[in-house]
Amino acid sequence: MKPVCDGILFCDSWRLKTFDDQAIMAARGLLFMTEFPPPYDMFGGDIFAASLAAAEEIAFGRGLGEKVVGPITGVILPPRRFGPL
């Protein structure tokens, strides 16, 4: 299911094909975590941006009340399967 609110995508990394792609973006400091205000604070998203200030501008521009928490510094990759599935 696509992570959208009011028709606005709030998880930029959803567009990436693999967890490895997410890990690369995080390692380069280009992926930022967001959170929503109560009562929607159980949800969060992420933003691709060159800096914290740029991520905050994108979050504001989405108009969903998101706040940037900070950079995502790593991604936990799921176990890889080897051999036939």
C-alpha positions in Angstrom: 0.0 0.0 0.0 1.3 3.4 -0.9 2.1 5.7 2.1 -0.2 8.7 1.4 -2.2 11.2 3.4 -4.7 13.4 1.6 -3.2 12.2 -1.6 0.4 13.3 -0.6 3.2 10.7 -0.5 4.9 11.1 2.9 7.5 8.4 2.6 10.0 9.2 -0.2 11.9 6.0 0.3 8.8 4.1 -0.8 9.9 4.8 -4.4 13.2 3.0 -4.0 13.4 -0.6 -5.2 15.5 -2.2 -2.5 16.5 -1.8 1.2 20.1 -1.5 -0.2 19.0 1.7 -2.0 17.6 3.1 1.3 20.9 2.2 3.1 22.9 4.0 0.4 20.8 7.1 0.7 21.1 7.0 4.6 24.8 6.5 4.5 25.2 9.6 2.3 23.2 11.7 4.7 20.3 12.3 2.3 17.4 10.6 4.1 15.6 12.3 7.0 13.0 10.9 9.3 9.7 12.7 10.0 6.9 12.3 12.5 3.3 13.6 12.7 1.7 15.5 15.6 -0.8 13.8 17.9 -3.2 12.0 17.4 -1.3 10.8 14.3 2.1 10.5 16.1 2.1 6.7 15.5 2.9 7.5 11.9 6.1 8.8 10.4 7.8 9.1 7.0 11.0 10.1 5.4 12.3 12.8 3.0 15.2 12.9 0.6 17.1 16.1 1.0 20.6 17.5 0.8 20.4 19.1 4.3 18.2 19.3 7.4 17.0 22.8 6.4 16.0 21.4 3.0 14.1 18.5 4.6 12.3 21.0 6.9 11.2 23.0 3.8 9.9 19.9 2.1 8.0 18.8 5.2 6.4 22.2 5.5 5.6 22.2 1.8 3.7 18.9 2.1 1.3 20.6 4.4 0.7 17.6 6.6 2.1 18.9 9.9 5.2 16.7 9.7 8.2 17.6 11.7 11.7 16.5 10.8 13.2 14.4 13.5 16.7 14.2 12.0 18.8 12.2 9.6 18.4 8.4 9.2 21.9 7.1 9.8 21.4 3.5 8.9 18.9 1.0 7.6 18.5 -2.5 8.9 18.5 -4.8 6.0 16.3 -7.9 6.0 18.0 -11.3 5.8 19.0 -12.4 2.3 17.8 -15.7 0.9 20.3 -17.8 -1.0 19.2 -20.5 -3.4 15.8 -21.3 -4.7 12.8 -19.7 -2.9 
